[in-house]
Amino acid sequence: MATFAKPENALKRAEELINVGQKQDALQALHDLITSKRYRAWQKTHEKIMFKYIELCVEMRRGRFAKDGLIQYRIICQQVNVNSLEEVIKYFMDLSTKKAELARSQAQALEEALDVDDLEADKRPEDLMLSYVSGEKGKDRSDRELVTPWFKFLWETYRTVLEILRNNSKLMALYADTAHRAFQFCKQYKRTTEFRRLCEIIRNHLANLNKYRDQRDRPDLTAPESLHFYLDTRFEQLKVATELELWQEAFRSVEDIYGLTSMVKKMPKSSLMAVYYAKLTEIFWISSSHLYHAYAWFKLFLLQKSFNKNLNQKDLQLIASSVLLAALSAPPYDHLKTASHLELEHEKERNLRMYNLIGFNIDTKLETREVLSRSSLLADLVSKGVMTYVTQEVKDLYHILENEFLPLDLASKVQPLLAKISKLGGKLSSASSVPEVQLSHYVPALEKVATLRLLQQVSQVYQSMKVETLSKMVPFFDFPAVERISVDAVKHSFIAMKIDHMKGAIIFGDLGFESDILQDHLSVLAVNLNTSRSMIYPSQPKASKLSAMLPSLADIVDKEHKKLLARKSIIEKRKEEQERHLLEMEREEETKRLKLQKKTEETEQKRLATEFEERKRQRILREMEERTRQEALEFINDVVGKRTKKKGKKPPILEGENVTKQTLMELALQEQVRERQEMEKKMQKLIKTMDHFERAKREEAAPLIEAAFQNRLAEEKVLHEYEQKREVERSQSRHEEDLKEKNRLARVMEHKREFEERVVRRREVEYARLRAEREERLSQVLKARKEERDMKRKMLYYLRTEEERLTRLREEEEAQKRLEAERRKKEEAERRAKLDEIAERQRKREQELKERERLRKEAILRGTPIDAPTKRLSSDLPGSGAAAPAAAAPAVATAPSESTTGGGKYLPKFRRGGAAVAAAPSESTTGSGKYVPKFRRGGAAVAAAPAGDKWRPSFGGGGARPSKFSR
């Protein structure tokens, strides 16, 4: 790590390294300087160093270095000059954005460039091969090589900046601006994954901000400026999420906005709330939540009507028509009639949550299914006066679907109205938060609702109907679509019907299962039996009571007339009550509007008062600075003036705009330093003079001090002798007084000794008793400990002996197993050696047989008679002299193992001469077939027999065993 005397030296060193192409070393040098604790005092040079450092990081795409450097620079300038950090971060983001845009433009230029050698050829062969191998086009490859790294670095830049600024109250504006730029980046390049991560990052920042409330520079969410930045960021997040069609993320953004407003308990501006409800309508429409969509439209209409005075009549008419159509598009039945208890609880929580998001305050004790319903919404639309702004087509459609009973003509009356409604819509004025309203996208939902109303009304009139008739009555859908709609309606208990496809008929009515009918079969039987009994035994007709009723008929008519009058008066009262309620509602709305206007005026007055206070504070600060400057000027004039008056010079005149407080203070400091230097020179001169003066005084005072010392010594000697004499006299007087006291106390010595003896005897007895008790207690403790030690020693001895016995048994077993294993191993080795020896002999025997067979075959091929050597051997007996071995040698060398004589008899080896006998095996037989031991054989045979051969019996006699190779 290089050390520099000044930060400027590090910057110069980095520029030198950059000029020679060593950018990595230059970056490392600047990084070491920024992270060093030696240069923590902020200077203007630090900002220049950070600009160069950021340039190197962006050029080399070193995001980690950039993050570390910015964190260290934040530590340096957080409390001194936070604006410098803001400038560096803005420069960092701008440079990263420019690099990414430059890479993108280069990739586009590279793609659009005419880079072909043959104008008649479509593509080069290498391009075709590369596209087939990689599976990507040239633009994809150029984007991956040029654009993707810079986009990754730009995304990392946004994340780094947000991480650095997440809990800095002084840079909230920069944090919001960075978040907006990141949102625009995701929107421009369709980066949905990065957008989700960005939303999660901002959400975690807010959660950590609420979790750790003891941070020093933590932003205050209750402050209007901080709340404005946070809400503005969330609304931008909501807009981008809807534009990217990330509806789940958009809904989470809505929840973030609601959570933020609930946290600070302050509602945003009406313009932002209009955007909020406009986005809610889109989210609920995409999620097919038509009822919530209608409620959001209703809130948006009330908000636009109350706070947006720039809307014209046409815009209000379109918005009101959208509200009513959205309410009519909701299904006319409840989805939870057949739901379980757990589903109902979940739905209740969901309704409360949606109510909070939409902005309705309801009582949690009420059943949310009763409050959040299509009928209650339509009643609210009527009571709030929305119907007065609706177009005539939409109003007619509402009356047909909700108020009229037209089972046969419902579809024919609704279809032309839907055709007219589909053509309504258009762009609204610039004052509205909703740029465009198109009523045509409500047509499919309205067709479904009209079909449901038709089925409901038909089921009330008909018991059965043909499928073809119903298909003609519903021109919106074909019959399979109508069947799907009816199945859903039957499932939610909206209508009761059954489709018989075999008969091609539709049966309406409560068609339960057979088990439902059998539940009350006893009551049906009782009713039938009662009917039969009344038919068999008819009851006697009773006398007519018309004569009794005629006198009271006038009273009955009078009572009915009074009832009608009372009902009429009640209806009138209800109308008056409703009108009074409407007036009160309007009065309340007017009161709310006035309160809001008053609140807005108060806010404006507070803002003006704040601005006035700020201007006043700035004026006071300027006056204080001017006063401080004037005091410094007076001080310097006073200091310099006194000094110049002493020297007889004129004081300097400091005037003009360039004379600042800093300049005056520097001049005053210079004057003070100059005066201090002059004062030091005077003090040095005075010290030297005082030194000479003090030395002269001491030389003169030395003999006087010596004489005074001698006089003082003589005086102290006389005083010492006097004090010594007085001490002796005092000691003698004290001794005499002590003797008198001793004689006076000698009379009580006998009583003292008796008391001492009595006390000592009593204490000895007590001591003996306590000692005996202690010894008894100690003896018991020692006895118990001895017994415990003996028991423990016995137990240890038993455990040790038992362990030794078990160890000895284990060792004996292991030794026995080891001996047994060695014995088995030795037996196995011997058996294996015998088998190897037998196998070796067998192999030698087979090799010898193969050699003999080969010789025999060669003899046959040469034409040599097979029995010629045999005749020669049979004619040469062992006793024929010295010529027998010589004549028998070639015969033995070439004769096969099974030789026969001229008469076809087997000739054993011991009968084939001396050489044959010398080479014969140890198993030899005599001519009579008996075994001949080694010591009875000839010298040559004994000498040639192998030493290690064992005896094997041979077949002798005249009848020899024929060999398997003999013919």
ZAKEBA-445709 format. One record per residue (C-alpha): x, z, y. Coordinates in steps of 0.001 Angstrom, whole numbers, padded with zeros to 6 digits, always signed. Layout:
BEGIN
XZY...
***
This chain:
BEGIN
+000000+000000+000000+001552-001121+003279+001526+001235+006265+001371+000078+009861+002132+001928+013057-000839+000318+014792-003947-001528+013533-002855-004584+015567+000177-004941+013326-002044-005200+010246-004093-007953+011901-000935-009895+012794+000385-009461+009267-002892-010754+007808-002812-013832+010063+000764-014562+008995-000198-014337+005327-003205-016612+005925-000978-019206+007597+001262-019370+004524-001738-019575+002154-001696-015994+000800-005282-015075+001569-005584-012539-001240-002627-010546+000094-004049-010733+003613-007417-009437+002367-005702-006611+000483-003686-005616+003554-006792-005433+005727-008682-003581+002993-005919-000970+002752-005999-000497+006518-009791-000091+006647-009936+002352+003736-006990+004422+004979-007778+007850+006446-004996+007415+008960-006913+004973+011174-010347+006671+011300-010493+006827+015129-012478+003766+016236-010819+001231+018530-011763-002216+019731-009098-003598+017406-011081-002336+014420-013905-004737+015268-011502-007700+015380-010011-006600+012071-013492-006390+010523-014366-009904+011743-011233-011292+010106-011860-009189+007003-015433-010512+006708-014226-014093+007128-011776-013675+004254-014368-011994+002028-016915-014758+002617-014391-017546+002200-013130-016089-001088-016596-014845-002153-015445-011251-002614-018674-009315-002309-017241-006078-003669-014478-006042-001049-017009-006760+001697-019219-003866+000593-016337-001390+000458-015073-002498+003863-018500-002210+005498-019044+001263+004054-015702+002447+005405-016373+000831+008781-019747+002576+008921-017943+005898+008468-015535+004992+011279-018031+003872+013934-021269+005653+012943-020987+008337+015610-018866+006416+018127-020080+002834+018464-022835+001900+016048-023430-001386+017899-020098-002625+016591-021311-002105+013017-024458-004067+013872-022418-006981+015225-020164-007038+012170-023130-007032+009769-024878-009810+011700-021692-011858+011616-021419-011236+007864-024973-012470+007189-024688-015454+009515-021419-016568+007951-022799-016220+004393-025931-018173+005350-023894-020971+006926-021695-021247+003838-024727-021446+001553-026396-024084+003731-023138-026062+003899-022825-025991+000099-026422-027138-000246-025932-030013+002187-022737-031034+000396-024567-031049-002935-027325-033221-001467-024791-035598+000069-022943-035770-003231-026165-036586-005031-027215-039233-002510-023791-040892-002265-023360-044334-003800-020739-043531-006420-020890-046479-008861-018295-049080-009733-020687-051683-011062-023718-052285-008858-025566-053961-011711-025160-051002-014048-027576-048108-013844-025234-045351-014964-021665-045031-016071-020972-044388-019780-019346-041029-019054-022421-039973-017068-024696-040892-019963-022512-039013-022457-022348-035944-020187-026108-035952-019688-026733-036214-023431-024288-033399-024234-025201-030960-021472-028894-031799-021210-028860-031669-017398-028858-034174-014599-026184-034799-012009-028078-032808-009400-028301-029816-011723-024574-029944-012376-023723-030248-008684-026070-027372-007849-024501-025225-010538-020971-026010-009381-021458-025955-005601-024729-024323-004584-025306-021570-007145-022124-019533-006431-022834-019502-002700-026477-018605-003237-025412-015747-005506-023018-014552-002834-025725-014802-000158-028120-012776-002307-025380-010195-002886-024829-010111+000888-028473-009229+001534-028379-006501-001103-025148-005048+000302-026471-004930+003862-029744-003321+002793-027837-000713+000803-025618+000122+003781-028476+000346+006308-031078+002042+004116-030896+005527+005729-029597+004772+009212-032071+005574+011957-029970+003822+014596-030084+000451+012807-033702+000289+011696-034215-003001+013549-031277-004586+011742-032571-003269+008402-035975-004851+009039-034373-008109+010190-032228-008235+007041-035274-007668+004848-037128-010472+006662-034186-012837+006177-034033-011971+002492-037784-012617+002184-037382-016006+003866-034494-016825+001526-036674-016118-001515-039546-018080+000007-037456-021102+000985-035733-021512-002352-038606-020235-004582-036556-017312-005930-039289-015301-007599-037000-013084-009672-034887-012137-006681-038058-011476-004673-039273-008956-007255-035896-007249-007225-035886-007184-003432-039321-005547-003331-038170-002950-005860-035038-002241-003816-037036-001653-000616-039517+000487-002539-036709+002628-003960-035177+003020-000503-038426+004467+000839-038819+006750-002192-035284+008113-001784-035914+008550+001940-038868+010824+001169-037040+012574-001649-033911+013538+000266-035153+014836+003611-031969+016682+004595-029876+013607+005407-028267+013561+008819-029182+010046+010007-032476+009816+008117-035133+007716+009908-038200+009599+011089-041286+007877+009704-043541+009688+012145-041837+007949+015056-043824+004871+016215-040755+002632+016262-039677+003458+012703-043245+003118+011423-043535-000250+013129-040385-001554+011432-041441-000311+007998-044975-001677+008271-043736-004987+009619-041406-005294+006633-044222-004513+004164-046581-007032+005764-043900-009710+005625-043386-008836+001969-047137-009237+001387-047207-012649+003093-044255-014010+001133-045661-012665-002161-048947-014512-001620-047134-017690-000593-044989-017533-003749-048183-016800-005755-046733-013587-007152-050084-011834-007170-048986-008755-009045-046178-008181-006570-048619-008850-003734-050937-006150-005066-048010-003724-005294-047166-004605-001685-050730-003728-000688-050318-000398-002443-047031+000129-000582-048760-000475+002750-051552+001936+001877-049055+004563+000678-047047+004231+003883-050121+004626+006086-051285+007599+004017-047863+009159+004319-047754+009062+008112-051573+009362+008509-051688+006609+011091-053415+003250+010784-051581+000067+011802-052690-002271+014541-055893-004220+014099-053995-007525+013899-051946-006227+010965-055037-004811+009273-056701-008213+009589-053741-009771+007753-053975-006941+005210-057640-007643+004381-057090-011404+004427-054394-011084+001757-056590-008688-000203-059311-011330-000388-056833-013792-001903-055525-011265-004418-058990-010211-005594-060181-013805-005832-057211-014786-008005-057832-011761-010243-061546-012742-010570-062615-009407-009045-065502-010919-007111-067015-007617-006053-063758-006288-004576-063209-009700-003021-066592-009446-001314-065864-005916-000051-062514-007070+001376-064280-009973+003145-066842-007516+004514-064129-005265+005966-062350-008290+007412-065570-009467+009078-066231-006049+010637-062634-005862+011842-062684-009348+013355-066048-008739+015001-064976-005411+016536-061443-006134+017749-061087-009870+018028-063072-010941+021070-061591-014438+021131-063571-015680+018117-066268-018214+018898-069698-018414+017310-068661-021040+014757-065804-018901+013458-068035-015866+013114-070626-017981+011315-068063-019233+008778-066645-015763+008174-070120-014232+007772-071115-017029+005373-067968-016343+003342-068850-012643+003196-072377-013324+001945-071297-015978-000573-068565-013662-001879-071187-010942-002426-073556-013396-004123-070709-014649-006370-070332-011221-007950-072054-010916-011357-075524-009344-011042-074926-006917-013934-072688-003925-014514-069797-004479-016916-069705-000829-017997-073190-000257-019417-071861-000453-022961-068443+001037-022237-067101+004237-023747-066594+007487-021881-062839+006940-021595-063355+003448-020210-065852+004824-017715-063351+007415-016511-060648+004765-016149-063039+002512-014286-064040+005356-012006-060409+006012-011101-059866+002304-010603-062902+002062-008302-061684+004998-006234-058265+003407-006001-059754+000089-004927-061994+001832-002428-058946+003451-000864-057134+000125-000698-060132-001623+000829-060585+001182+003342-063950+002752+002432-064267+006521+002572-066631+007719-000131-067560+011056-001591-065653+011651-004832-068575+013651-006240-070797+010583-006298-070856+008142-009167-068705+005199-008096-070788+002752-010106-073719+003577-007824-071670+003168-004640-069531+000203-005655-072142-002335-006684-073463-005728-005749-076852-004403-004630-075339-001754-002340-073029-004362-000822-075947-006719-000099-077878-003811+001433-074867-003047+003666-074698-006691+004727-078332-006574+005774-077989-003229+007567-074784-004208+009391-076359-007365+010772-074214-009868+008895-077294-011980+008095-077732-012837+011769-074454-014825+011779-074947-016634+008452-075753-020358+008354-079234-021416+007333-078131-022912+003988-076420-019718+002900-079407-017657+004067-081810-019818+002053-079583-019504-000993-079612-015725-000610-083423-015607-000443-083814-017873-003476-081361-015925-005645-082324-012412-004599-085927-012393-003361-087903-015298-004884-089218-015730-008431-088918-019401-009442-088240-019637-013160-088878-023410-013350-087684-024612-009938-084751-022276-009317-082020-024738-010301-083641-027677-008508-083862-025646-005282-080350-024164-005549-078503-027411-006356-079030-029193-002984-078132-025988-001135-074887-025746-003088-074127-029373-002285-074530-028635+001435-072502-025415+001209-069622-027203-000514-069223-029383+002583-069055-026431+004975-065751-024949+006116-062726-025826+008135-059926-024384+010210-060650-021425+012436-059331-020794+015914-055832-019475+016432-057219-016042+017256-058317-015437+013663-056011-013980+011001-057552-016339+008432-056336-019861+009211-058962-021699+007170-062265-020975+005432-063597-023255+002692-066947-022370+001152-066627-024893-001665-064555-022596-003902-067581-020258-004209-069736-023005-005748-068710-022485-009455-069366-018750-009252-072686-019339-007480-073722-021823-010169-073021-019181-012802-075054-016586-010863-077929-019086-010466-077864-019732-014216-078063-015996-014903-080993-015615-012506-082746-018535-014169-082285-017027-017634-083530-013659-016371-086671-015091-014820-087379-017387-017782-087057-014438-020177-089776-012642-018204-092173-015579-018544-091500-017161-021955-091116-015737-025421-089442-018855-026834-088165-022149-025511-086483-025245-026860-082791-025789-026252-083416-029237-024741-085861-027780-022217-083370-025125-021087-080597-027720-020845-082778-029813-018529-083594-026777-016409-079862-025991-015862-078176-029056-014368-074934-027202-013519-073559-026795-017057-073977-028242-020493-075553-026060-023166-072285-024659-024670-071352-023347-021214-074863-021899-020786-074513-020298-024213-071240-018625-023232-072836-017316-020016-075865-016011-021918-073700-014300-024551-071833-012445-021808-075115-011458-020140-076631-010244-023430-073474-008248-024167-073857-006429-020854-077630-005887-021390-078658-008129-018491-081097-010220-020566-082410-010122-024139-082422-013444-025976-081503-015065-029252-080496-018674-029990-081608-020236-033271-079479-023335-033722-081200-024373-036936-084577-024606-035194-083096-025583-031839-084999-022807-030104-084274-019871-027801-086230-016648-028387-086525-014144-025515-087384-010497-025844-085939-007269-027142-084696-008516-030524-083099-005551-032146-081810-005166-035672-084048-004426-038650-082701-000886-038745-084021-000336-035216-087501-001371-036359-087386+000893-039417-086605+003924-037274-090293+004322-036273-092028+002926-039360-093836+006218-040032-095338+006280-036549-096425+002636-036979-098045+003502-040292-099881+006391-038676-101195+004154-035896-102414+001562-038416-104132+004200-040541-105827+005621-037469-107077+002129-036563-108407+001618-040101-110206+004969-040043-111834+004162-036735-113024+000848-038159-114492+002496-041304-116004+005444-039491-116809+004221-036001-117373+006910-033378-120763+007382-031720-121097+005655-028352-121193+008130-025506-123698+008076-022715-122736+006157-019618-121489+008236-016710-122289+005606-014084-125205+007610-012856-122971+010634-012414-120342+008582-010619-122682+006863-008105-123223+009873-005818-119446+010391-005379-118626+006678-004908-118789+006902-001098-116373+009810-001099-113993+007855-003318-114115+004841-000963-113559+007104+002019-110568+008724+000313-109070+005340-000577-109518+004179+003024-107759+007278+004287-104960+006696+001809-104543+003140+003057-104432+004333+006654-101921+007011+005745-099814+004445+003898-099954+002164+006916-098858+004965+009203-096055+005823+006791-094929+002186+006770-094972+002167+010586-092987+005371+010684-090479+003938+008227-090126+000826+010375-089604+002968+013451-087117+005110+011507-085242+002017+010396-085162+000622+013931-084002+003986+015234-081353+004055+012517-080174+000576+013531-080049+001670+017161-078064+004729+016187-075688+002597+014157-075180+000274+017104-074744+003268+019388-072167+004715+016984-070332+001411+016846-070352+001265+020626-069087+004848+020764-066340+004024+018290-065409+000970+020310-065295+003027+023498-063243+005696+021769-060868+003067+020469-060653+001487+023907-060013+004899+025429-057405+005565+022785-055775+002232+023534-055777+003049+027238-054278+006458+026515-051623+004820+024363-050871+002397+027177-050695+005265+029661-048372+007131+027334-046216+004024+027033-046110+003644+030815-045322+007339+031169-042565+006978+028579-041147+003983+030416-041350+005917+033697-039563+008860+032121-036941+006507+030699-036375+004913+034107-036222+008372+035653-033708+009464+033061-031622+006358+033658-031732+007016+037417-030673+010625+036892-027839+009470+034646-026692+006997+037293-026861+009703+039957-024902+012048+037728-022284+009386+037104-022103+008672+040850-021808+012375+041589-019124+012788+038958-017271+009802+040377-017589+011244+043893-016309+014619+042721-013411+012943+040950-012684+010938+044094-012787+014064+046247-010606+015856+043755-007998+013109+043701-008094+012821+047473-007695+016576+047745-004835+016698+045232-003049+013642+046588-003824+014639+050177-002250+018109+049834+000777+016638+048199+001191+013931+050831+000617+016432+053688+003411+018631+052333+005702+015609+052273+004447+014269+055569+002872+011114+054063-000590+009625+054398-002993+009997+051457-003874+006788+049558-007215+005131+050313-009274+004305+047144-012246+002146+047886-013998-000825+046350-016095-001591+043303-013139-001578+040918-012601+002134+041496-014270+003805+038485-014408+007312+037184-011844+006466+034530-009457+005119+037168-009888+008212+039304-009339+010510+036351-006202+008607+035353-004895+008846+038931-005690+012566+039005-003916+013047+035701-000875+011175+037012-000819+013391+040103-001133+016488+037947+001684+015311+035687+003832+014591+038728+003123+018016+040225+003794+019662+036860+007177+017913+036677+008124+019011+040203+006980+022545+039422+009108+022582+036290+012160+021491+038299+011562+024318+040804+011112+026811+037979+014393+025736+036366+016199+026249+039689+014497+029628+040190+015352+030712+036647+019007+029914+037195+019066+031936+040467+017303+034893+038855+019731+034777+035944+022784+035124+038244+021048+037869+040241+020137+039853+037113+023673+039551+035747+025165+040891+039000+022717+043842+039043+023617+044821+035467+027373+044742+036220+026875+047135+039139+024477+049453+037225+026623+049875+034074+028921+052811+035287+025933+054592+036864+023985+054400+033619+026936+055874+031666+027230+058847+034071+023480+059506+033896+023707+059428+030079+026441+062114+030012+024428+064371+032345+021326+063943+030200+023343+064749+027042+024576+068080+028480+021080+069059+029594+019569+068289+026163+022321+070395+024417+021431+073481+026500+017722+072861+025822+018367+072559+022036+020217+075901+021888+017376+077608+023744+014727+076194+021421+016749+077183+018355+016940+080807+019510+013165+080940+020162+012440+079539+016671+014518+082287+015013+012660+084984+016904+009267+083495+015924+010312+083362+012245+011316+087025+012173+008012+088123+013732+006010+086024+011202+007982+087568+008270+007181+091080+009400+003455+090223+009672+003469+088732+006157+005032+091917+004690+002300+094028+006262-000389+091719+004797+001233+091918+001341+001215+095725+001389-002436+095702+002427-003529+093344-000438-001476+095146-003127-004334+097636-003618-006710+095046-005151-004255+093425-007604-005482+095574-010551-009081+094521-010047-007962+090888-009740-006164+091011-013105-009191+092571-014858-011499+089851-013472-009075+087117-014527-008827+088530-018086-012624+088756-018398-013084+085164-017199-010309+083894-019468-011758+085628-022564-015228+084149-021897-013777+080668-021424-011632+081007-024615-014742+081813-026663-016579+078822-025163-013565+076617-025722-013280+077674-029369-016938+076976-029986-016751+073535-028365-013527+072767-030233-015121+073708-033597-018135+071510-032879-015900+068625-031844-013740+068966-034976-016870+069068-037148-018215+065963-035429-014869+064202-035718-014589+065110-039399-018041+063619-040063-017160+060465-038164-013825+060184-039984-015520+060755-043329-018126+058080-042569-015433+055655-041430-013333+056414-044526-016325+055751-046802-017013+052548-044901-013371+051472-045212-013381+052278-048948-016574+050308-049420-015191+047406-047439-011870+047556-049313-013685+047563-052662-015848+044700-051562-012824+042727-050353-010982+043498-053611-013990+042369-055613-014342+039191-053569-010605+038479-053812-010514+039043-057594-013636+036969-058044-012151+034214-055946-008864+034366-057889-010798+034249-061172-012802+031246-060002-009620+029590-058705-007849+030238-062003-010799+028828-063954-010842+025796-061682-007103+025278-062120-007380+025645-065921-010203+023137-065986-008218+020758-063783-005103+021198-065977-007180+020609-069092-008690+017508-067504-005244+016330-066402-003780+016836-069920-006773+015097-071449-006370+012212-068996-002621+011957-069740-003315+012007-073471-005945+009300-073147-003600+007324-070907-000756+007657-073440-003040+006621-076327-004303+003728-074259-000704+002661-073502+000275+002837-077191-002803+000919-078245-002135-001677-075542+001530-001980-076651+000453-002532-080288-002074-005123-079194+000580-006845-077060+003028-006863-079999+000399-008280-082363-000565-010895-079750+003135-011843-079271+003634-012298-083023+000477-014285-083291+001667-016492-080429+005076-017043-082068+003443-017853-085393+001098-020362-083776+004041-021923-081922+006001-022230-085176+003026-023808-086900+002614-026254-084024+006324-027161-084223+006095-027771-087983+002996-029892-087519+004809-031908-084868+007780-032496-087169+005487-033518-089970+003698-036013-087767+007023-037451-086581+008123-037842-090206+004937-039658-091026+005399-041957-088058+009029-042750-089056+007898-043524-092615+009979-040796-094274+008439-039630-097569+007058-036200-097229+008174-034997-100710+011832-036288-100513+013299-033103-099140+011248-031158-101619+012799-033068-104559+016217-032529-103105+015584-028822-102776+014145-028546-106244+017181-030242-107773+019662-028040-105890+019415-024558-107294+021118-021574-105754+023804-021476-108409+025022-025052-107970+028179-024191-106023+029362-024777-102440+027590-028078-102058+024161-026503-102280+024033-025059-098741+025399-028236-097253+022866-030364-099052+019978-028010-098389+020662-027533-094676+019095-030761-093428+016208-030330-095816+015439-026902-094533+015764-028080-090934+013240-030855-091414+010980-029562-094197+007502-028315-093288+006410-024797-094056+004364-025775-097070+006697-027814-099358+005914-028983-102802+008122-030217-105637+007913-033531-107280+005357-032081-109625+003160-030820-106705+004115-027142-107081+004989-024829-104192+008711-024058-103860+009329-020648-102212+012104-020180-099657+014312-017997-101835+014523-020916-104328+015742-023438-101708+019508-022695-101708+021811-020443-099696+020975-021651-096189+017267-021282-096807+017732-017821-098193+019870-016869-095194+017105-017906-092784+014213-016575-094864+012040-013821-093503+012243-010291-094741+009144-010638-096867+010641-012344-099938+009539-012406-103516+011336-013158-106739+010546-015945-109044+008105-013767-110860+006198-012853-107654+007634-009314-107322+008970-007723-104159+012750-007704-103768+014032-004943-101447+016764-005536-098896+019555-003833-100834+018878-006069-103914+018959-009328-101987+021992-011545-101561+024517-010935-098794+023428-013907-096719+019771-012965-096948+020417-009393-095964+022632-010453-093106+020111-012970-091735+017000-010835-092027+015771-009533-088691+016226-005795-088202+012847-005074-086753+010673-006991-089230+008243-005044-091288+007438-005786-094872+004595-008147-095489+003375-008960-099039+003840-012509-100201+002160-014520-102866+004600-015251-105768+004440-016482-109281+003865-019914-110584+000441-020200-108948+001316-020048-105190-001420-019790-102540-001969-023258-101036-001393-023539-097280-004079-024810-094927-001740-027685-093925-001025-028856-097498-002562-032016-098743
***
